[in-house]
Amino acid sequence: MKEVLKITGVLTSICIICVFLLSFVYGIAVEKIEINKQKRVEDAIINLAPNAEKIEKVKIDNETIYNLFNNKGKIFGYAFIAEGQGYQGKIKMLSVIDVSLKKLHGIEVVESIETPGLGAKIKDDPFKTQFININISKDIECLKDDPKNDNQIKSITGATVSSRAVTNILNKKINIIKNLVNKK
Amino acid sequence: MKEFIKGLWHEHPVFRQLLGMCPTLAVTTSALNGISMGLSVVFVLFFSSLVVSLIKKIVPPQVRIAVYTVIIATFVTIVDIFLQAVFPDISMALGPFIPLIIVNCIILGRCEAFVSKHSLSDSLQDALGMGLGFTWGVFLLGSIRELFGDGSILGFRILSSNYNPLIVMILPAGAFIVLGFLVAIMNSLEK
């Protein structure tokens, strides 16, 4: 009996000490972590829509949309976060859609663990820039060859799954955003 | 001093003991990822060894592994929080492999096999040696894979842009190939 008490006692007290230590460290860091996350989103918005004078975060039906205002105080676009399953894990990206809901201003991947050197190229230039001013009246299509229409992009060689994932996640979210904005 | 040196060469955790294979193979796609993983392991190994060495007398042997794991998990979580707060880019690049240091067998292995049987100062030397040995191992592996797979090291271009990258070096197969060669070289040097 004494043995059992000792075992339980030691294990419990060590766990309690560790929990206090962790909550102490987390308490110091939580603010910075939140700022970092917020900054990543804001940096991405500024990158995609440099003329955004004011960014306003609104929540409709559990979806977060950032209204982007130009220097005349008019909304010229909406930024949103789209996330979903990629090849190795979650892909999270920020995108800016024009107020006309007909074209994208571009995308910026904020979180992904795709294969370095292959799928990770979704973050980089030749692939990313294809989404600038792409037509979204129809779904975006992902092709293996050079695109012919203005709603098509070319996938990364050797990383078709990651490329497809990006367009699928985007298409799904764009449709949700279109519905929300139209309802508003 | 002897305890410090052995982890760097004769009992190198990666090339001689073949411990910690999961992070060794998975995160060494670039030299920077290798260094960050290596230094995180040094931190966790050092402080876990310190704490385990201090409390080993009061821990009942039946629950020692559970206790060690809780201690290791605590320090790993501290590293994870620290990286997220201070180096968000590195934290993003290493992703889930930081929390996975908890099950890195180098750390539990050293706590169980060495720290529980040796003095505090020997344990700390052992931890630093093993940790830094692991660090240069993953740094070397990461550099070789980044060099052949991308033509650069630490982001600096080494091979000319005409070089056609061997994509396989960045994929998992490349990790096994490079590790195999390095272990073979290590073995022949030891003979």
Chai-1 contact restraints between the chains, C-beta under 6 A:
chainA,res_idxA,chainB,res_idxB,connection_type,confidence,min_distance_angstrom,max_distance_angstrom,comment,restraint_id
A,K6,B,P60,contact,1.0,0.0,6.0,A-B,restraint_1
A,I7,B,P60,contact,1.0,0.0,6.0,A-B,restraint_2
A,I7,B,Q62,contact,1.0,0.0,6.0,A-B,restraint_3
A,I7,B,V63,contact,1.0,0.0,6.0,A-B,restraint_4
A,V10,B,V59,contact,1.0,0.0,6.0,A-B,restraint_5
A,L11,B,V63,contact,1.0,0.0,6.0,A-B,restraint_6
A,I14,B,V67,contact,1.0,0.0,6.0,A-B,restraint_7
A,I14,B,V70,contact,1.0,0.0,6.0,A-B,restraint_8
A,C15,B,V70,contact,1.0,0.0,6.0,A-B,restraint_9
A,C18,B,V70,contact,1.0,0.0,6.0,A-B,restraint_10
A,C18,B,T74,contact,1.0,0.0,6.0,A-B,restraint_11
A,L22,B,T77,contact,1.0,0.0,6.0,A-B,restraint_12
A,V25,B,I78,contact,1.0,0.0,6.0,A-B,restraint_13
A,V25,B,I81,contact,1.0,0.0,6.0,A-B,restraint_14
A,Y26,B,I81,contact,1.0,0.0,6.0,A-B,restraint_15
A,A29,B,I81,contact,1.0,0.0,6.0,A-B,restraint_16
A,A29,B,A85,contact,1.0,0.0,6.0,A-B,restraint_17
A,K32,B,A85,contact,1.0,0.0,6.0,A-B,restraint_18
A,I33,B,Q84,contact,1.0,0.0,6.0,A-B,restraint_19
A,I33,B,A85,contact,1.0,0.0,6.0,A-B,restraint_20
A,N36,B,P88,contact,1.0,0.0,6.0,A-B,restraint_21
A,I113,B,G95,contact,1.0,0.0,6.0,A-B,restraint_22
A,P116,B,T29,contact,1.0,0.0,6.0,A-B,restraint_23
A,P116,B,I170,contact,1.0,0.0,6.0,A-B,restraint_24
A,G117,B,G149,contact,1.0,0.0,6.0,A-B,restraint_25
A,G117,B,D150,contact,1.0,0.0,6.0,A-B,restraint_26
A,G117,B,I167,contact,1.0,0.0,6.0,A-B,restraint_27
A,G117,B,I170,contact,1.0,0.0,6.0,A-B,restraint_28
